[in-house]
Amino acid sequence: MSSKDSTIDLPDEDSTIPVGKGRPTPKRKEQEAANRRPLVGGTKEDAKARKEASRAQRAKENAALMSGDDRNMPLEHRGPERRWIRDFIDARSSAAEWAMPVMLGFVVLTLFVGSSAIGTILILGFYIVLLGMAIEVWMITRSLKKHFETRFGVGRMPRGWRLYAITRAMNLRRMRVPKPKVKRGEYPS
């Protein structure tokens, strides 16, 4: 076999076996250059297209949050379990939803009170209200878990359900997102 041939001739058979890959081995520098690509990827046009697609997806999700469309909501709000939790929290009246306005009122009052005795009483009142809200939120989550497990079964609580319920319960009803779909007193079945 000559060094320039790319096949081997076998004396007892008519067939030939190809040798090698039919092209020269690339240099290391060329191979590394071929493998090099940007971390984020693409050109400015690609980045612009990704940004526009992301903006369109956020607008679609925001519209779904306002209208209550479960299919297009962000993942953290999707599913029948999350829907049931939202409806359970929205059906009840609680003092916890007035937490932020009450706390803001206490802060404003302590700024304008000149007497240290009255300020101390206001701060004590603030802590009593805070403790009452914490107890109420604890009772809401216990009740929610008990009702949820009778409805969906034990072990079906979605991940992060407790924080989801607490943050929803501590928002004023008109500021909740997704918007409440049930009236007060209309508990989910």
CNS distance restraints for C-alpha pairs under 8 A (distance, minus, plus):
assign (resid   1 and name CA) (resid   5 and name CA) 6.75 0.50 0.50
assign (resid   1 and name CA) (resid   8 and name CA) 6.36 0.50 0.50
assign (resid   1 and name CA) (resid   9 and name CA) 7.49 0.50 0.50
assign (resid   6 and name CA) (resid  18 and name CA) 6.19 0.50 0.50
assign (resid   6 and name CA) (resid  19 and name CA) 5.35 0.50 0.50
assign (resid   6 and name CA) (resid  20 and name CA) 7.00 0.50 0.50
assign (resid   6 and name CA) (resid  22 and name CA) 7.35 0.50 0.50
assign (resid   7 and name CA) (resid  16 and name CA) 6.19 0.50 0.50
assign (resid   7 and name CA) (resid  17 and name CA) 5.57 0.50 0.50
assign (resid   7 and name CA) (resid  18 and name CA) 4.47 0.50 0.50
assign (resid   7 and name CA) (resid  19 and name CA) 5.23 0.50 0.50
assign (resid   8 and name CA) (resid  16 and name CA) 5.66 0.50 0.50
assign (resid   8 and name CA) (resid  17 and name CA) 5.52 0.50 0.50
assign (resid   8 and name CA) (resid  18 and name CA) 6.65 0.50 0.50
assign (resid   8 and name CA) (resid  19 and name CA) 6.99 0.50 0.50
assign (resid   9 and name CA) (resid  15 and name CA) 7.25 0.50 0.50
assign (resid   9 and name CA) (resid  16 and name CA) 5.23 0.50 0.50
assign (resid   9 and name CA) (resid  17 and name CA) 7.27 0.50 0.50
assign (resid  10 and name CA) (resid  14 and name CA) 7.04 0.50 0.50
assign (resid  10 and name CA) (resid  15 and name CA) 6.92 0.50 0.50
assign (resid  10 and name CA) (resid  16 and name CA) 6.42 0.50 0.50
assign (resid  26 and name CA) (resid  30 and name CA) 6.34 0.50 0.50
assign (resid  26 and name CA) (resid  31 and name CA) 6.33 0.50 0.50
assign (resid  27 and name CA) (resid  31 and name CA) 6.33 0.50 0.50
assign (resid  28 and name CA) (resid  32 and name CA) 6.13 0.50 0.50
assign (resid  29 and name CA) (resid  33 and name CA) 6.18 0.50 0.50
assign (resid  30 and name CA) (resid  34 and name CA) 6.22 0.50 0.50
assign (resid  31 and name CA) (resid  35 and name CA) 6.34 0.50 0.50
assign (resid  32 and name CA) (resid  36 and name CA) 6.16 0.50 0.50
assign (resid  37 and name CA) (resid  41 and name CA) 6.80 0.50 0.50
assign (resid  38 and name CA) (resid  42 and name CA) 6.85 0.50 0.50
assign (resid  41 and name CA) (resid  46 and name CA) 7.84 0.50 0.50
assign (resid  42 and name CA) (resid  46 and name CA) 5.49 0.50 0.50
assign (resid  42 and name CA) (resid  47 and name CA) 6.94 0.50 0.50
assign (resid  43 and name CA) (resid  47 and name CA) 6.37 0.50 0.50
assign (resid  44 and name CA) (resid  48 and name CA) 6.09 0.50 0.50
assign (resid  45 and name CA) (resid  49 and name CA) 6.11 0.50 0.50
assign (resid  46 and name CA) (resid  50 and name CA) 6.15 0.50 0.50
assign (resid  47 and name CA) (resid  51 and name CA) 6.08 0.50 0.50
assign (resid  48 and name CA) (resid  52 and name CA) 6.14 0.50 0.50
assign (resid  49 and name CA) (resid  53 and name CA) 6.11 0.50 0.50
assign (resid  50 and name CA) (resid  54 and name CA) 6.08 0.50 0.50
assign (resid  51 and name CA) (resid  55 and name CA) 6.13 0.50 0.50
assign (resid  52 and name CA) (resid  56 and name CA) 6.16 0.50 0.50
assign (resid  53 and name CA) (resid  57 and name CA) 6.17 0.50 0.50
assign (resid  54 and name CA) (resid  58 and name CA) 6.21 0.50 0.50
assign (resid  55 and name CA) (resid  59 and name CA) 6.21 0.50 0.50
assign (resid  56 and name CA) (resid  60 and name CA) 6.18 0.50 0.50
assign (resid  57 and name CA) (resid  61 and name CA) 6.17 0.50 0.50
assign (resid  58 and name CA) (resid  62 and name CA) 6.00 0.50 0.50
assign (resid  59 and name CA) (resid  63 and name CA) 6.15 0.50 0.50
assign (resid  60 and name CA) (resid  64 and name CA) 6.24 0.50 0.50
assign (resid  60 and name CA) (resid  72 and name CA) 6.82 0.50 0.50
assign (resid  61 and name CA) (resid  65 and name CA) 6.18 0.50 0.50
assign (resid  61 and name CA) (resid  72 and name CA) 5.56 0.50 0.50
assign (resid  61 and name CA) (resid  73 and name CA) 4.99 0.50 0.50
assign (resid  61 and name CA) (resid  74 and name CA) 5.96 0.50 0.50
assign (resid  62 and name CA) (resid  66 and name CA) 6.39 0.50 0.50
assign (resid  62 and name CA) (resid  73 and name CA) 7.47 0.50 0.50
assign (resid  63 and name CA) (resid  67 and name CA) 6.16 0.50 0.50
assign (resid  64 and name CA) (resid  68 and name CA) 5.48 0.50 0.50
assign (resid  64 and name CA) (resid  69 and name CA) 4.76 0.50 0.50
assign (resid  64 and name CA) (resid  70 and name CA) 7.01 0.50 0.50
assign (resid  64 and name CA) (resid  71 and name CA) 7.94 0.50 0.50
assign (resid  64 and name CA) (resid  72 and name CA) 5.60 0.50 0.50
assign (resid  64 and name CA) (resid  73 and name CA) 5.36 0.50 0.50
assign (resid  65 and name CA) (resid  69 and name CA) 6.79 0.50 0.50
assign (resid  65 and name CA) (resid  73 and name CA) 5.90 0.50 0.50
assign (resid  65 and name CA) (resid 177 and name CA) 6.28 0.50 0.50
assign (resid  65 and name CA) (resid 178 and name CA) 4.57 0.50 0.50
assign (resid  65 and name CA) (resid 179 and name CA) 6.90 0.50 0.50
assign (resid  66 and name CA) (resid 177 and name CA) 6.97 0.50 0.50
assign (resid  66 and name CA) (resid 178 and name CA) 5.79 0.50 0.50
assign (resid  66 and name CA) (resid 179 and name CA) 5.85 0.50 0.50
assign (resid  67 and name CA) (resid 178 and name CA) 7.71 0.50 0.50
assign (resid  67 and name CA) (resid 179 and name CA) 7.29 0.50 0.50
assign (resid  68 and name CA) (resid  73 and name CA) 7.86 0.50 0.50
assign (resid  68 and name CA) (resid 178 and name CA) 6.25 0.50 0.50
assign (resid  68 and name CA) (resid 179 and name CA) 6.74 0.50 0.50
assign (resid  68 and name CA) (resid 181 and name CA) 7.64 0.50 0.50
assign (resid  69 and name CA) (resid  73 and name CA) 6.52 0.50 0.50
assign (resid  70 and name CA) (resid  77 and name CA) 7.76 0.50 0.50
assign (resid  70 and name CA) (resid  78 and name CA) 5.72 0.50 0.50
assign (resid  70 and name CA) (resid  79 and name CA) 6.98 0.50 0.50
assign (resid  71 and name CA) (resid  78 and name CA) 7.13 0.50 0.50
assign (resid  73 and name CA) (resid  77 and name CA) 6.18 0.50 0.50
assign (resid  73 and name CA) (resid  78 and name CA) 5.91 0.50 0.50
assign (resid  74 and name CA) (resid  78 and name CA) 6.44 0.50 0.50
assign (resid  77 and name CA) (resid  82 and name CA) 5.99 0.50 0.50
assign (resid  77 and name CA) (resid  83 and name CA) 7.37 0.50 0.50
assign (resid  77 and name CA) (resid 178 and name CA) 7.90 0.50 0.50
assign (resid  78 and name CA) (resid  82 and name CA) 6.31 0.50 0.50
assign (resid  78 and name CA) (resid  83 and name CA) 7.22 0.50 0.50
assign (resid  79 and name CA) (resid  83 and name CA) 6.25 0.50 0.50
assign (resid  80 and name CA) (resid  84 and name CA) 6.07 0.50 0.50
assign (resid  81 and name CA) (resid  85 and name CA) 6.31 0.50 0.50
assign (resid  81 and name CA) (resid 152 and name CA) 7.91 0.50 0.50
assign (resid  81 and name CA) (resid 157 and name CA) 7.43 0.50 0.50
assign (resid  81 and name CA) (resid 158 and name CA) 6.94 0.50 0.50
assign (resid  82 and name CA) (resid  86 and name CA) 6.18 0.50 0.50
assign (resid  82 and name CA) (resid 158 and name CA) 7.38 0.50 0.50
assign (resid  82 and name CA) (resid 161 and name CA) 7.84 0.50 0.50
assign (resid  83 and name CA) (resid  87 and name CA) 6.20 0.50 0.50
assign (resid  84 and name CA) (resid  88 and name CA) 6.07 0.50 0.50
assign (resid  84 and name CA) (resid 188 and name CA) 6.57 0.50 0.50
assign (resid  85 and name CA) (resid  89 and name CA) 6.25 0.50 0.50
assign (resid  85 and name CA) (resid 144 and name CA) 7.46 0.50 0.50
assign (resid  85 and name CA) (resid 148 and name CA) 7.88 0.50 0.50
assign (resid  85 and name CA) (resid 165 and name CA) 6.76 0.50 0.50
assign (resid  86 and name CA) (resid  90 and name CA) 6.00 0.50 0.50
assign (resid  86 and name CA) (resid 165 and name CA) 7.25 0.50 0.50
assign (resid  86 and name CA) (resid 168 and name CA) 7.50 0.50 0.50
assign (resid  86 and name CA) (resid 180 and name CA) 7.42 0.50 0.50
assign (resid  87 and name CA) (resid  91 and name CA) 5.97 0.50 0.50
assign (resid  87 and name CA) (resid 180 and name CA) 7.05 0.50 0.50
assign (resid  87 and name CA) (resid 181 and name CA) 6.94 0.50 0.50
assign (resid  87 and name CA) (resid 182 and name CA) 6.17 0.50 0.50
assign (resid  87 and name CA) (resid 187 and name CA) 6.81 0.50 0.50
assign (resid  87 and name CA) (resid 188 and name CA) 6.16 0.50 0.50
assign (resid  88 and name CA) (resid  92 and name CA) 7.00 0.50 0.50
assign (resid  88 and name CA) (resid 144 and name CA) 7.22 0.50 0.50
assign (resid  88 and name CA) (resid 187 and name CA) 5.70 0.50 0.50
assign (resid  88 and name CA) (resid 188 and name CA) 6.06 0.50 0.50
assign (resid  89 and name CA) (resid 165 and name CA) 6.88 0.50 0.50
assign (resid  89 and name CA) (resid 168 and name CA) 7.11 0.50 0.50
assign (resid  89 and name CA) (resid 169 and name CA) 6.06 0.50 0.50
assign (resid  90 and name CA) (resid 169 and name CA) 7.66 0.50 0.50
assign (resid  90 and name CA) (resid 173 and name CA) 7.29 0.50 0.50
assign (resid  90 and name CA) (resid 180 and name CA) 6.06 0.50 0.50
assign (resid  90 and name CA) (resid 181 and name CA) 7.91 0.50 0.50
assign (resid  90 and name CA) (resid 182 and name CA) 6.57 0.50 0.50
assign (resid  90 and name CA) (resid 183 and name CA) 7.24 0.50 0.50
assign (resid  90 and name CA) (resid 184 and name CA) 6.56 0.50 0.50
assign (resid  91 and name CA) (resid 182 and name CA) 6.20 0.50 0.50
assign (resid  91 and name CA) (resid 183 and name CA) 5.87 0.50 0.50
assign (resid  91 and name CA) (resid 184 and name CA) 4.17 0.50 0.50
assign (resid  91 and name CA) (resid 185 and name CA) 4.91 0.50 0.50
assign (resid  91 and name CA) (resid 186 and name CA) 5.35 0.50 0.50
assign (resid  91 and name CA) (resid 187 and name CA) 5.36 0.50 0.50
assign (resid  92 and name CA) (resid 184 and name CA) 5.55 0.50 0.50
assign (resid  92 and name CA) (resid 185 and name CA) 5.96 0.50 0.50
assign (resid  92 and name CA) (resid 187 and name CA) 7.76 0.50 0.50
assign (resid  93 and name CA) (resid 184 and name CA) 6.77 0.50 0.50
assign (resid  94 and name CA) (resid  98 and name CA) 7.88 0.50 0.50
assign (resid  94 and name CA) (resid 136 and name CA) 7.77 0.50 0.50
assign (resid  94 and name CA) (resid 169 and name CA) 7.53 0.50 0.50
assign (resid  95 and name CA) (resid  99 and name CA) 7.01 0.50 0.50
assign (resid  95 and name CA) (resid 133 and name CA) 6.63 0.50 0.50
assign (resid  95 and name CA) (resid 136 and name CA) 7.79 0.50 0.50
assign (resid  96 and name CA) (resid 133 and name CA) 5.22 0.50 0.50
assign (resid  96 and name CA) (resid 134 and name CA) 7.91 0.50 0.50
assign (resid  96 and name CA) (resid 136 and name CA) 7.07 0.50 0.50
assign (resid  96 and name CA) (resid 137 and name CA) 6.89 0.50 0.50
assign (resid  96 and name CA) (resid 169 and name CA) 6.31 0.50 0.50
assign (resid  96 and name CA) (resid 170 and name CA) 5.00 0.50 0.50
assign (resid  96 and name CA) (resid 171 and name CA) 7.83 0.50 0.50
assign (resid  97 and name CA) (resid 169 and name CA) 5.64 0.50 0.50
assign (resid  97 and name CA) (resid 170 and name CA) 4.08 0.50 0.50
assign (resid  97 and name CA) (resid 171 and name CA) 4.90 0.50 0.50
assign (resid  97 and name CA) (resid 172 and name CA) 4.93 0.50 0.50
assign (resid  97 and name CA) (resid 173 and name CA) 7.19 0.50 0.50
assign (resid  98 and name CA) (resid 102 and name CA) 6.06 0.50 0.50
assign (resid  98 and name CA) (resid 170 and name CA) 6.97 0.50 0.50
assign (resid  98 and name CA) (resid 171 and name CA) 7.38 0.50 0.50
assign (resid  98 and name CA) (resid 172 and name CA) 6.39 0.50 0.50
assign (resid  99 and name CA) (resid 103 and name CA) 6.05 0.50 0.50
assign (resid  99 and name CA) (resid 130 and name CA) 7.80 0.50 0.50
assign (resid  99 and name CA) (resid 133 and name CA) 7.34 0.50 0.50
assign (resid  99 and name CA) (resid 170 and name CA) 6.37 0.50 0.50
assign (resid  99 and name CA) (resid 171 and name CA) 7.97 0.50 0.50
assign (resid 100 and name CA) (resid 104 and name CA) 6.05 0.50 0.50
assign (resid 100 and name CA) (resid 170 and name CA) 7.81 0.50 0.50
assign (resid 100 and name CA) (resid 171 and name CA) 7.97 0.50 0.50
assign (resid 101 and name CA) (resid 105 and name CA) 6.11 0.50 0.50
assign (resid 102 and name CA) (resid 106 and name CA) 6.29 0.50 0.50
assign (resid 103 and name CA) (resid 107 and name CA) 6.29 0.50 0.50
assign (resid 103 and name CA) (resid 126 and name CA) 7.18 0.50 0.50
assign (resid 104 and name CA) (resid 108 and name CA) 6.25 0.50 0.50
assign (resid 105 and name CA) (resid 109 and name CA) 6.10 0.50 0.50
assign (resid 106 and name CA) (resid 110 and name CA) 6.14 0.50 0.50
assign (resid 106 and name CA) (resid 122 and name CA) 6.96 0.50 0.50
assign (resid 106 and name CA) (resid 123 and name CA) 7.67 0.50 0.50
assign (resid 106 and name CA) (resid 126 and name CA) 6.56 0.50 0.50
assign (resid 107 and name CA) (resid 111 and name CA) 6.39 0.50 0.50
assign (resid 108 and name CA) (resid 112 and name CA) 6.66 0.50 0.50
assign (resid 109 and name CA) (resid 113 and name CA) 6.19 0.50 0.50
assign (resid 109 and name CA) (resid 122 and name CA) 7.83 0.50 0.50
assign (resid 110 and name CA) (resid 119 and name CA) 5.74 0.50 0.50
assign (resid 110 and name CA) (resid 122 and name CA) 6.89 0.50 0.50
assign (resid 110 and name CA) (resid 123 and name CA) 7.76 0.50 0.50
assign (resid 113 and name CA) (resid 118 and name CA) 6.94 0.50 0.50
assign (resid 113 and name CA) (resid 119 and name CA) 6.19 0.50 0.50
assign (resid 114 and name CA) (resid 118 and name CA) 7.94 0.50 0.50
assign (resid 114 and name CA) (resid 119 and name CA) 7.59 0.50 0.50
assign (resid 115 and name CA) (resid 119 and name CA) 6.23 0.50 0.50
assign (resid 116 and name CA) (resid 120 and name CA) 6.02 0.50 0.50
assign (resid 117 and name CA) (resid 121 and name CA) 6.33 0.50 0.50
assign (resid 118 and name CA) (resid 122 and name CA) 6.16 0.50 0.50
assign (resid 119 and name CA) (resid 123 and name CA) 6.17 0.50 0.50
assign (resid 120 and name CA) (resid 124 and name CA) 6.12 0.50 0.50
assign (resid 121 and name CA) (resid 125 and name CA) 6.05 0.50 0.50
assign (resid 122 and name CA) (resid 126 and name CA) 6.06 0.50 0.50
assign (resid 123 and name CA) (resid 127 and name CA) 6.35 0.50 0.50
assign (resid 124 and name CA) (resid 128 and name CA) 6.26 0.50 0.50
assign (resid 125 and name CA) (resid 129 and name CA) 6.15 0.50 0.50
assign (resid 126 and name CA) (resid 130 and name CA) 6.11 0.50 0.50
assign (resid 127 and name CA) (resid 131 and name CA) 6.03 0.50 0.50
assign (resid 128 and name CA) (resid 132 and name CA) 6.15 0.50 0.50
assign (resid 129 and name CA) (resid 133 and name CA) 6.19 0.50 0.50
assign (resid 130 and name CA) (resid 134 and name CA) 6.23 0.50 0.50
assign (resid 131 and name CA) (resid 135 and name CA) 6.23 0.50 0.50
assign (resid 132 and name CA) (resid 136 and name CA) 6.17 0.50 0.50
assign (resid 133 and name CA) (resid 137 and name CA) 6.11 0.50 0.50
assign (resid 134 and name CA) (resid 138 and name CA) 6.17 0.50 0.50
assign (resid 135 and name CA) (resid 139 and name CA) 6.23 0.50 0.50
assign (resid 136 and name CA) (resid 140 and name CA) 6.16 0.50 0.50
assign (resid 137 and name CA) (resid 141 and name CA) 6.23 0.50 0.50
assign (resid 137 and name CA) (resid 166 and name CA) 6.53 0.50 0.50
assign (resid 137 and name CA) (resid 169 and name CA) 7.58 0.50 0.50
assign (resid 138 and name CA) (resid 142 and name CA) 6.30 0.50 0.50
assign (resid 139 and name CA) (resid 143 and name CA) 6.17 0.50 0.50
assign (resid 140 and name CA) (resid 144 and name CA) 5.95 0.50 0.50
assign (resid 141 and name CA) (resid 145 and name CA) 6.05 0.50 0.50
assign (resid 141 and name CA) (resid 162 and name CA) 6.66 0.50 0.50
assign (resid 141 and name CA) (resid 165 and name CA) 7.20 0.50 0.50
assign (resid 141 and name CA) (resid 166 and name CA) 7.56 0.50 0.50
assign (resid 142 and name CA) (resid 146 and name CA) 6.28 0.50 0.50
assign (resid 143 and name CA) (resid 147 and name CA) 6.20 0.50 0.50
assign (resid 144 and name CA) (resid 148 and name CA) 5.86 0.50 0.50
assign (resid 145 and name CA) (resid 149 and name CA) 6.06 0.50 0.50
assign (resid 145 and name CA) (resid 157 and name CA) 7.89 0.50 0.50
assign (resid 146 and name CA) (resid 150 and name CA) 6.51 0.50 0.50
assign (resid 147 and name CA) (resid 151 and name CA) 6.28 0.50 0.50
assign (resid 148 and name CA) (resid 152 and name CA) 5.91 0.50 0.50
assign (resid 148 and name CA) (resid 153 and name CA) 7.29 0.50 0.50
assign (resid 148 and name CA) (resid 157 and name CA) 7.60 0.50 0.50
assign (resid 149 and name CA) (resid 153 and name CA) 4.48 0.50 0.50
assign (resid 149 and name CA) (resid 154 and name CA) 4.96 0.50 0.50
assign (resid 149 and name CA) (resid 155 and name CA) 7.55 0.50 0.50
assign (resid 149 and name CA) (resid 156 and name CA) 7.35 0.50 0.50
assign (resid 149 and name CA) (resid 157 and name CA) 7.71 0.50 0.50
assign (resid 150 and name CA) (resid 154 and name CA) 7.55 0.50 0.50
assign (resid 151 and name CA) (resid 189 and name CA) 7.64 0.50 0.50
assign (resid 152 and name CA) (resid 156 and name CA) 6.45 0.50 0.50
assign (resid 157 and name CA) (resid 161 and name CA) 6.66 0.50 0.50
assign (resid 160 and name CA) (resid 164 and name CA) 6.24 0.50 0.50
assign (resid 161 and name CA) (resid 165 and name CA) 6.06 0.50 0.50
assign (resid 162 and name CA) (resid 166 and name CA) 6.12 0.50 0.50
assign (resid 163 and name CA) (resid 167 and name CA) 5.99 0.50 0.50
assign (resid 164 and name CA) (resid 168 and name CA) 6.22 0.50 0.50
assign (resid 165 and name CA) (resid 169 and name CA) 6.01 0.50 0.50
assign (resid 166 and name CA) (resid 170 and name CA) 6.14 0.50 0.50
assign (resid 167 and name CA) (resid 171 and name CA) 6.45 0.50 0.50
assign (resid 168 and name CA) (resid 176 and name CA) 6.67 0.50 0.50
assign (resid 171 and name CA) (resid 175 and name CA) 6.42 0.50 0.50
assign (resid 171 and name CA) (resid 176 and name CA) 6.06 0.50 0.50
assign (resid 172 and name CA) (resid 176 and name CA) 6.51 0.50 0.50
assign (resid 173 and name CA) (resid 180 and name CA) 7.44 0.50 0.50
assign (resid 174 and name CA) (resid 179 and name CA) 7.57 0.50 0.50
assign (resid 175 and name CA) (resid 179 and name CA) 7.79 0.50 0.50
assign (resid 176 and name CA) (resid 180 and name CA) 6.99 0.50 0.50
assign (resid 182 and name CA) (resid 186 and name CA) 6.01 0.50 0.50
assign (resid 182 and name CA) (resid 187 and name CA) 7.78 0.50 0.50
